[in-house]
Amino acid sequence: MLCEDVLERLSAFLDDEVDPLGSREIQQHLDACTSCTDALGRMRGLAERLRAEAPYYPAPDSLRVRVSQAAWSDASRGRIPGRRLAVAARGWLGAAAAVVVVLGGTWLVTSLQREEGSRLIEREVVSSHIRSLMASHLTDVASTDQHTVKPWFNGKLDFSPPVTDLSASGYPLIGGRLDYLRGRPVAALVYQHRKHFINVFAWPDDGDSDSEAPLRTQQGYHVIHETHGGMTYWIVSDLNSEELSTLARLLVTGGTKGSGVP
Ligand SMILES: [Zn+2]
C-alpha cells in the first residue's frame, strides 16, 4: 500500500470507518512507515484539540442585558405571557449556543483550510523539484559562491533571498533559479549533499512568527516548511529525513560558522 493511498483513507481509519481488510492493510503500513504514523498523530492531535480548544464566546454583558430587558418589558406589557417567557429565554440560549457552534465551525474550517493550503503548496514544491531535475534546469545561475548567487536575483525578484553557503557543513550551494509558486516568482536555491539535490524555495512571509512544520513525505520526497526572519522556506529533496532536517536547521542558524549573507 502506498503512502498516498494510506493518507487518503487516514481520516476514515481514525473514525473506524474502514472495512476490516483495508484497516489491517493500513495498520500494517503504519507499523512500517513513520511518515504516515506522524500524519495519523497530527490528525488525532487536531481532533483532540478541536474537542478541547474550540473557542467558546460568551455573549457580551451589554447584549445579555438588552435582551433580558426587552423580554421583561414585553412580558410586563403582556406581549409575552409568563410561561412563554421561559420559552423565549430558552430560545435566546439556543441562539447563543448556535453562535458558539458557528464560531467553532468557522475556527475548524479556517484550520482545515490552512492545512489544505499547506498541502497544496507542498504538492507544488514537490512538482517543481521534480521538474527542475527532469528538465536539466536545476539552476539559472550555477555557482558555489553566495556572493554570486545572491546578487543574481537582483532585479528578478521584488525581494532579496538570504543565500548561505553551507559547504563547511557538507551542504554546498550549487546555484540558484527563478521559480514560480503560489502565483508569484520565488527564489529556488539549490544545495547538494552527497549525490542528492535539495531545492530550497524562499519568498517573503506575511506573518511575524518563526515556525517549523514537521517533515512530510510526498511522492517519496521529503518536505520541510519553516518560517524565519520574515521569509518562508520550503525545503524538498529525496535526501533522508535526518540529513534534510539538519539542512533546515543550518538555514535557520545561517550555517555553523554563521557565514550567511543576510
Ligand atoms: Zn507511508
Boltz pocket constraint, residues with backbone or C-beta under 6 A from the ligand:
constraints:
  - pocket:
      binder: B
      contacts: [[A, 2], [A, 3], [A, 4], [A, 6], [A, 29], [A, 33], [A, 34], [A, 35], [A, 36], [A, 37]]
      max_distance: 6.0
